[in-house]
Amino acid sequence: MSSPSPLAGEGRGGGCHGHVNQLRTQTAWTPTPDPSPQGGGEQSVAIAGAAFVADLSGALYWEDERLLVVSDLHLEKGSSFALRGVLLPPYDTVATLGRLGAVIARFDPKLVIALGDSFHDRDAHDRLSDGNRDILSALQARRDWIWIAGNHDPELPCNLGGSVASEVAVGAVAFRHEPTGAHGEIAGHLHPKARVSRRGRSIERRCFAGDGMRVVMPAFGAYTGGLNIRDAAFARLFGGAAFTAHVLGDNRLHAIAAARCC
């Protein structure tokens, strides 16, 4: 596996560090019409000339690099709301880690990159139970792990296992929390979801959003909401509605032009 590449000024101090390099400017997003045979809930996609698998869970896997990407876990969102008097079932962290564990067990990555907002607030990592810390440690065992800082968790501590970075690049692919519109970019933050109407009824699901130059990943967390891909934030990023929503269905992903969504 090639190592993440450095760009001056992108590292973080205190022993937690990560870097990003300059990017090539050609990215392809090529969905497979039917799910790939690996698990029935996957599509093969190409990003910056690299072959990825978009998984029904909302994760991306880069087989050549044995690299798994997830975004916006928002761990301890339930406890964060409880502190403000809004009572939610306190099971979001264990549910999210359970889903993440299932994806890791299936792909067995050498490197996991969490694309920011892994924790719902600045103190959420301190509220992790001992049991959930043990689960997280087990997921990190025998593999590298990079936490990308997000707007919800800009100052991640060094005692979570793995390393902390503002951005990371592997080859021509850059990983960051907030999308900038750069070519070769995989980002999160916007929690894309798509609404599709058919035969008088509509459904709304999380989705990957891509236009052949950049990809925005769906939120992975159990309690995360979403932003409709027809929102102006996506129009600004993609220059209109000329991009594709790769919608997470019940058993497979569906590639739908954003212009057909509502």
Secondary structure as GFF3:
##gff-version 3
##sequence-region A 1 262
A	DSSP	beta_strand	42	47	.	.	.	ID=ss1
A	DSSP	beta_strand	50	55	.	.	.	ID=ss2
A	DSSP	beta_strand	60	62	.	.	.	ID=ss3
A	DSSP	three_ten_helix	63	65	.	.	.	ID=ss4
A	DSSP	beta_strand	67	70	.	.	.	ID=ss5
A	DSSP	alpha_helix	77	83	.	.	.	ID=ss6
A	DSSP	alpha_helix	92	107	.	.	.	ID=ss7
A	DSSP	beta_strand	111	114	.	.	.	ID=ss8
A	DSSP	three_ten_helix	124	127	.	.	.	ID=ss9
A	DSSP	alpha_helix	130	140	.	.	.	ID=ss10
A	DSSP	beta_strand	144	148	.	.	.	ID=ss11
A	DSSP	three_ten_helix	158	160	.	.	.	ID=ss12
A	DSSP	beta_strand	163	165	.	.	.	ID=ss13
A	DSSP	beta_strand	167	170	.	.	.	ID=ss14
A	DSSP	beta_strand	173	176	.	.	.	ID=ss15
A	DSSP	beta_strand	185	187	.	.	.	ID=ss16
A	DSSP	beta_strand	192	198	.	.	.	ID=ss17
A	DSSP	beta_strand	201	210	.	.	.	ID=ss18
A	DSSP	beta_strand	214	216	.	.	.	ID=ss19
A	DSSP	beta_strand	227	228	.	.	.	ID=ss20
A	DSSP	alpha_helix	232	238	.	.	.	ID=ss21
A	DSSP	beta_strand	244	248	.	.	.	ID=ss22
A	DSSP	beta_strand	253	257	.	.	.	ID=ss23
A	DSSP	three_ten_helix	258	260	.	.	.	ID=ss24
###
